[in-house]
Amino acid sequence: MHNIHIDFPLILTLLVLISGVIALLDIIFWAKKRNKKQKKPIVIEYSRSFFPILLIVLVIRSFLIQPYRVPTGSLEPTILPGDFIAVSQFAYGLRLPVLNYKIVKIGEPKRGDIALFRWPENPSIIFIKRVVGVPGDHIVYRNKILKINGVIARQKLIGNALDVEPDSLPVPVQKKMENLLGVKHSIFVQNQGGDLKTVDTIVPKGFYFMMGDNRDASDDSRYWGFVPEQNLVGKAFVTWMSWNSEGHSIRWHRIGKTIR
């Protein structure tokens, strides 16, 4: 069965345009012709009522902050399935909604950022991964060890853990602290088996190399290549809600957790 992906920004933009046009036409033409006691048609009533609200939501979501629910465990243990995160829309520049065209340059992704982006193979799908390689970086991933520009991203064993994915059995993993050239973060690595793919590549200009922290359970740049700069959506910075679908409960301890 194929997943149905709803393009929320497109729908929201169309609603703003349609309600705005109807409200404007009513102000300029139709309202003058109506009797003062005559009730507004329901379409006009709704358009004039909801246009300001929809416009505010569009501006906030397109240029400031948008929410995102993480469906998988590809970024465990940093981000868990069911985490609701806030994404800074302006971290990598202001972009027009739907067109995703950058109109104001503010910043660029840094190595170690957790970024939201449109999947290169199907831009209607939003992915979230960690930025591992920036333009010009030489990335080598071999025997579950990451090397950037000839420098090994050192790993320190923290202990044993379980990779818990929705609707699947837990997988025993090792939790490690990785030093991504100065950015320290936790990763999951399977002790036996798992991903044994070797990567040796240089990140081209205008592109980024993305990986999940759950190294043996992440569909990322190791498989489908680089992420173009124009596909970037924003930078994740905080978890504002977390829902444990297995236990049907809120993970209260994760609310307000800063994402690094």
C-alpha positions, 0 to 999 in steps of 0.5 A: 500500500502506498502512503498518501502525502498531503502537500499542506503548504500548497493547500494552505497557500491556496486557501489563503489566496482563495479566501483573500480574493473573495474577501477583497472582491466583497469589500470592493464590489459586493458589500456595496450592493448588499442591503444593510439588513441582508445577510452575507452569503456563507462563502463570503462570511467564512472567507472574511472571517478565516482569511486573517487567521489563515494568513497568520498561520501561513506566515508563521509556518513559512517564514518562522517556525513549523511543527513536524512529527517524526514517524521513524527511529532513523535519528535514535537516540537523539530523536524518537519516533513520535517526537513532535519537533519545532523547526526554524524556517529562517535558519537557512534563509527565507523561502517562498511557500510552495515554490521553496525559492530563497528570497533572503539569505540568512545562514547555511547548514553546519556540520552536526545540524539536524535538518528538515528537507525535501527528499531528492527522490520525491520532493513531496516527502519530508525527511529529517537527518543530521548534516554530516557533510557540507560542500567540499567535505570528503566523506568516508564511511567504512566498517561503521566508522565515519571519517571526514576530510581524513579525520575519524569521528571518534566513538566512545561506548556508552552502553547497550540499548534497544532500537525500538521502532513502531510495529516491529521487534526491538533490536539490540544496539550499542549506544555510543558518543560520536565526536563529529569534528567537534559536535558530540552526539549519541548514535546507535550501532548494531553490534552484529550485522546491520549496515555494512555499506561503504561510502567514499565521496566528496560533497559537491558545491550546493549539496549536503550529505545527510545521515541518521544517528541510528546508523543501521536503520536509516535511509539516508545519503548513503543510499540516494545521494546528496541533498540539494541546497534548494531542498532544505526546509529548516533546522530542528531545535526543540521537542515540544511534544512526544508520544509513545505509540507503543505505551500509548502515553506522553513522554513528559521528560522529552517535552522542551528537550533541546535538539543537538 
